[in-house]
Amino acid sequence: MPQPTPLVHSLFDPATSTYTHIVYDREHGHAAIVDAVLDYDHKSGRTHHAHSDAVIAFVRQHGLTVDWILETHAHADHLSDAPYLKAALGGRIAIGQHIHRVQHVFKKLFHLEAGFATDGSQFDHLFADGETFSIGTLTAQAWHVPGHTPADMAFVVGDAVFVGDTLFMPDVGTARCDFPGGDAHQLYRSVQRLLGLPGETRLYLCHDYPPDGRKPQAMTTVRAQREANIHVRDGIGEDDFVARRQARDATLEMPVLILPSVQVNIRAGHMPPPEADGRRYLKIPVDAL
């Protein structure tokens, strides 16, 4: 019996150019949320939950049961709001099993507390490459797609794939590879795995940074990527891609929110533990990057 076509509702956060996706089975009412966003003002350090409240409103309006809150990777450009969504809607917070490699690097960089575990145990579940899981009656599979970071995952749900930062819209290209553990050769191979899917496969993006004259878009297709992606369209080989990607990365600034984001996202969206005064603090290492 063929599985139902997954439906996807995408919400865009203009402050971070991030998409949060809700993938669900309308008939049976189960859902997963992909890449939650916490509203964070880096100038004041204040947080709020307007973006997540819109996610919650959609889930409740449609009577959905949330099975999973999925992270494609430990993002460097926004803070995850997964714990807030879990408290409101339930579901298991999950990421790829290689998150321990990212945690190990950044525990040292931020000189985190001795008790911070680098085994991924902050998450409810760690996916292995090729692992299958269920969203109600929808069958999904987790794919390890390293390159942007060592721990990136894509989630394949029928003809819909949630690719994280691995790919952007064809006129934007692909993810950068200059973060710790990034590798342009690995990214090229990960992208080729994704682009080996049927041409009509829907690819849902974590971000869109549209050029002037185009509105943000949440989704593209394998066919569109193969025909027009400025970095990895058909005919661009691995060595050519790596040379272009490395040259491009050498010109890029660090994301505005990388320092607060990574500290929170390697904790599955939780803030650091409170200090003696009862406040929680994010660290800014000086001259470390």
N, C-alpha and C positions, 0 to 999 in steps of 0.2 A: 504494500500500500504506500503510495508516494506521500512524503511528508508535506504538510501545508506550506504555502509560500510565506516566508517570514515578512512581516510588516515592520517598517522602520520609521520612527519619528525622530527627527534631529533638531536639537536646539543649539543655537549659535551664541557664544559669549563674545561680544565685540571687543571687550577689554583685552582679551588674550587670543582672539581669533581662533577659539577652540570650539569644536563640536562635541556635544554629548549626545549619544544615540540611545534610543530605547528600541530594542528589537523584541518583537512579541508575536504570539500566535493569537489572532483575534478570537478564533473559535473556542479555544480552551483557556485563554486569559493568563498565560504565563509570559514572563518577560525577563530580559537581562538589560542592565544599564551599562553602557560602555563609556569610560573616561569622564568621570564626574569632575566638576569644577567648583572650587571654593572661591567666592568673591573676596579678594584680598587687596587692600590698598597698601602698596609698599611704602608710600610716603608717611602714612600714619601708623601702620602696623595693624589696622583694624580689619576685622573680617565680618562678613555677613553671608546670607544664604539665598539671595534672590534667584540665582540661576538654578540651584537645587530645588527651591520651592516650586519653580515652574515645572521641573521634572516630576516632583511629587504630585502636583496638581494634575498633570497628564495621566500618570499612573492611576490615580484614584478616580479620575473622571471615566476612565475606560475599564475600571474594575479589574486591574491586572495584579497578579501575584508575582513579586520579584524573586526570582530564584538566584540570580547572580548579579554582582556589581564587579564588572571586569575592568582591569587596568591593562592597556596595551604595553605600558612600560612605566618606569619611574620618570615622569615628565620633568623637563627643565624649564618650562614656560608657563606653567600654572600649577596651583596647589590642588590636590585632590580633595573632594568633599565626600569621599566614600563613607566614612563613619556616620556622618549626618544622615545620608540616605539610608544606610543600614538601620539606624535607630528609628527612622520613620516608616520604612517599608519592608525591612527584613532583607534576606538575601545573604550570600556569602561573598566576601571580598576576595578576589583572586587575581593572580599575576603569574608570569612565567617563572619556572623554577630557578632560572639563572639570576634572579634578583639578588641572590647572595653575593654575586661578584660585584654588583653595583654597591651594595651595602658595605662591603669590605673596603672599597676605595674611599667612600665618602665618610665612613666612620673615622678614618684617619684624617681626612681633610678637615672635618669639622671638630675633631677631637671630642667625639660624643662620649656620653657617660659610659663607664666600664661595663654596665649591665646591658648596653644595647646589643642585641643579638644580631649576628650577620648570617642567619640561617633561613631567613624568610618567614620566621614564625609569627611575625606581626600580621600576616595575612591568613585568611581562613583556608585558602587552598593555593597550592602551587602547581601550575600545569606543566606537564612534560610535552615535548614535541609529539604531535600526532594523537594526543589524548582526546578521546571523545567525551562529551558531556551532554546533558539534556537541558533544554529550556522548555518545560512542559513537554509537549509532543514534538518539539523541534529538536533535531539532532545537530549538534555543533561539534566542531573540532578545533583544537588549539594548534597553531603552527608557530614554531620558533623561527623568527625572521631577523637574525642579528645583523648588525652593521651600523645602525644609528647608535645603539648601545648593545651590550652583550645580551641583554635580557628581553629584547623586543619580541612581542607576540602579535600574530594576527588571529582573528577568530572567524572561522568559516561557518556560516549558518545558511545552509541551502545555497541559493544563488547570491547571497549577500556576504561580503567579507569586510571585516573591520580591520583596517590596515595600520592604524596608529599613525606614526610619523614616517613610516617607510616610504610612502608615496604621497605626493600632493597632486593637485590638478595638473593636467599636462602642461599648461603654460607656466607652472611654478617649478615642477621637477621632482626632486627627491630630497630625502632627509640629509642633513649634514652628518659627517662621520668623524668629527674632531673632538668629541667628548671622550672621557676616559673609557677605554675598551672599544671605542668605535673602530670600524674597519671598512673602507670603501669596497674592497674586494668582496667581503661578506655581504655588504648591502647589495651589490650588483647581483649576486647569486640568490639572495632572498627575493629581490624584485623579480628575477626570472622565474622563480617558483610561483609567485603570484600571477605573473603574466602568462603562465602556462595553463591557467584556467580558461574555460570557454569565453569567447569574446563578449558575450552578453552579461557576464558576471558583473554584479554591482559592487563597486569598491567604495566603502564609506570611509571618509577621511577624518583624521583628528583635528586638522587645521586647514584653513584656506587663507591665503594672503593674496587676494586678487589684484591684478594690475588695474590701473585707472580704467574706468569704463565697464568693468565687470563686477557684478554682485557676488558675494560669497556663495559657494556651492558646497554641499555636503557630500555629494556622490558623483563618481565618474564610472567608467566601465573599463574592463580589460582592453577591449578593442580601441577605445579612445586613447588609452595610455600607449599601446603598441604603435599606434599611428602617429601620435603627436607629442609624447612626453619629451621635453626639451633635453633631458639627460639620458633617458634609457629607451627611446623609441626603437623600433626594429631597425637594425643596421648599425647600431652603436655597440661595439664590442666592449669586453670587460676592461681592457687596458685603456682604451679611449675614455670610457666612463670614469675610471679611477683617476686619470690625469685631470680631467675636467673637474671632478668632484673635489680633489685635493686642492687644486688651484682656487676654486670657489671658496672652500672652507677657510683658506688662509686669509681671506678678505673679510670674514664675518666677525662681528662683535658677539660677545656672550649675550644670551637672552636676558632681558631685564630682570626676570624673576628666577633665574637659575639658582641663586644661593638660598632664598627661602624655600623654593619649590622642592629641591632635592631633599632637603632636611626633613620635610613633611612627607614626601611621597615614598621615601624608603621606609617610613613607619606606617605604611598603608593608610595615609591620610591623617594620622594622629599628630598632634603637636607634641613637642618634647615635654618630658615630665616637669612639673612645677619645681622651682627652686625654693630656697628657704623662705623667701618673702611671699610665696604663694603664686608668683607670676611665672608664666612660661616665656622663654626667650629663644629667638632664632639667632644664630651666630653669623657674623660676617668676617671670614678670615681675610686678613689684609695681605696683599701681595702674594696670594697663594695660587691664583690662576694666571 
